[in-house]
Amino acid sequence: WDPVIAPSGMVFYDGDMFPDWQGSALIGGLASQALVRLELDGTTVTGEARYLQGEGRVRDVDVAEDGAVMILTDARGGALLRITPAE
């Protein structure tokens, strides 16, 4: 990766809340301080997007039962953030 993201937790998105993200890899970025989404076509990365840059080092990422994306940051004021689509 250039620039390096220092990957932490990773999950493949399989929820209903973000239908366009189905099958994407969601990766926590420690150095990038972002949630990184990789679009995949089989084993080939076809796109990359970064979200929540500057919110803190993303230590872990998971998908809740309802499809929301949950991220854990480890900054001084670290938090568990629940990510849902904008209204």
Contacts in CASP RR format, 6 or more apart in sequence:
PFRMAT RR
TARGET T0000
AUTHOR 0000-0000-0000
METHOD contacts of the structure
MODEL  1
WDPVIAPSGMVFYDGDMFPDWQGSALIGGLASQALVRLELDGTTVTGEAR
YLQGEGRVRDVDVAEDGAVMILTDARGGALLRITPAE
1 7 0 8 1.000
3 31 0 8 1.000
3 32 0 8 1.000
4 31 0 8 1.000
4 32 0 8 1.000
5 27 0 8 1.000
5 28 0 8 1.000
5 29 0 8 1.000
5 30 0 8 1.000
5 31 0 8 1.000
5 32 0 8 1.000
5 34 0 8 1.000
5 36 0 8 1.000
6 29 0 8 1.000
6 30 0 8 1.000
6 31 0 8 1.000
6 32 0 8 1.000
7 27 0 8 1.000
7 28 0 8 1.000
7 29 0 8 1.000
7 30 0 8 1.000
7 36 0 8 1.000
8 27 0 8 1.000
8 28 0 8 1.000
8 29 0 8 1.000
8 30 0 8 1.000
8 57 0 8 1.000
8 58 0 8 1.000
8 59 0 8 1.000
8 60 0 8 1.000
8 61 0 8 1.000
9 27 0 8 1.000
9 28 0 8 1.000
9 58 0 8 1.000
9 59 0 8 1.000
9 60 0 8 1.000
9 61 0 8 1.000
10 25 0 8 1.000
10 26 0 8 1.000
10 27 0 8 1.000
10 28 0 8 1.000
10 61 0 8 1.000
11 25 0 8 1.000
11 26 0 8 1.000
11 61 0 8 1.000
11 62 0 8 1.000
11 63 0 8 1.000
12 23 0 8 1.000
12 24 0 8 1.000
12 25 0 8 1.000
12 26 0 8 1.000
13 21 0 8 1.000
13 22 0 8 1.000
13 23 0 8 1.000
13 24 0 8 1.000
13 25 0 8 1.000
13 26 0 8 1.000
13 37 0 8 1.000
13 63 0 8 1.000
13 69 0 8 1.000
14 22 0 8 1.000
14 23 0 8 1.000
14 63 0 8 1.000
15 21 0 8 1.000
15 22 0 8 1.000
15 63 0 8 1.000
15 67 0 8 1.000
16 66 0 8 1.000
16 67 0 8 1.000
17 66 0 8 1.000
17 67 0 8 1.000
17 68 0 8 1.000
17 69 0 8 1.000
17 84 0 8 1.000
17 85 0 8 1.000
18 67 0 8 1.000
18 69 0 8 1.000
18 85 0 8 1.000
21 37 0 8 1.000
23 40 0 8 1.000
24 37 0 8 1.000
24 38 0 8 1.000
24 39 0 8 1.000
24 40 0 8 1.000
25 37 0 8 1.000
25 38 0 8 1.000
25 40 0 8 1.000
26 35 0 8 1.000
26 36 0 8 1.000
26 37 0 8 1.000
26 61 0 8 1.000
26 63 0 8 1.000
26 69 0 8 1.000
27 35 0 8 1.000
27 36 0 8 1.000
27 37 0 8 1.000
27 38 0 8 1.000
27 61 0 8 1.000
28 34 0 8 1.000
28 35 0 8 1.000
28 36 0 8 1.000
28 58 0 8 1.000
28 59 0 8 1.000
28 60 0 8 1.000
28 61 0 8 1.000
28 71 0 8 1.000
29 35 0 8 1.000
29 36 0 8 1.000
29 57 0 8 1.000
29 58 0 8 1.000
30 57 0 8 1.000
30 58 0 8 1.000
30 59 0 8 1.000
31 57 0 8 1.000
32 50 0 8 1.000
32 53 0 8 1.000
33 53 0 8 1.000
33 54 0 8 1.000
33 55 0 8 1.000
33 56 0 8 1.000
33 57 0 8 1.000
33 58 0 8 1.000
34 50 0 8 1.000
34 51 0 8 1.000
34 52 0 8 1.000
34 53 0 8 1.000
34 54 0 8 1.000
34 55 0 8 1.000
34 58 0 8 1.000
35 50 0 8 1.000
35 51 0 8 1.000
35 52 0 8 1.000
35 58 0 8 1.000
35 61 0 8 1.000
35 69 0 8 1.000
35 71 0 8 1.000
35 83 0 8 1.000
36 48 0 8 1.000
36 49 0 8 1.000
36 50 0 8 1.000
36 51 0 8 1.000
37 48 0 8 1.000
37 49 0 8 1.000
37 50 0 8 1.000
37 51 0 8 1.000
38 45 0 8 1.000
38 47 0 8 1.000
38 48 0 8 1.000
39 45 0 8 1.000
39 46 0 8 1.000
39 47 0 8 1.000
39 48 0 8 1.000
39 49 0 8 1.000
40 46 0 8 1.000
51 83 0 8 1.000
52 58 0 8 1.000
52 71 0 8 1.000
52 81 0 8 1.000
52 83 0 8 1.000
55 73 0 8 1.000
55 75 0 8 1.000
55 81 0 8 1.000
56 73 0 8 1.000
56 74 0 8 1.000
56 75 0 8 1.000
56 78 0 8 1.000
57 73 0 8 1.000
57 74 0 8 1.000
57 75 0 8 1.000
58 71 0 8 1.000
58 72 0 8 1.000
58 73 0 8 1.000
59 72 0 8 1.000
59 73 0 8 1.000
59 74 0 8 1.000
60 71 0 8 1.000
60 72 0 8 1.000
61 69 0 8 1.000
61 70 0 8 1.000
61 71 0 8 1.000
61 72 0 8 1.000
62 69 0 8 1.000
62 70 0 8 1.000
63 69 0 8 1.000
63 70 0 8 1.000
64 70 0 8 1.000
64 82 0 8 1.000
68 82 0 8 1.000
68 83 0 8 1.000
68 84 0 8 1.000
69 82 0 8 1.000
69 83 0 8 1.000
70 80 0 8 1.000
70 81 0 8 1.000
70 82 0 8 1.000
70 83 0 8 1.000
71 80 0 8 1.000
71 81 0 8 1.000
71 83 0 8 1.000
72 78 0 8 1.000
72 79 0 8 1.000
72 80 0 8 1.000
72 81 0 8 1.000
73 79 0 8 1.000
73 81 0 8 1.000
END
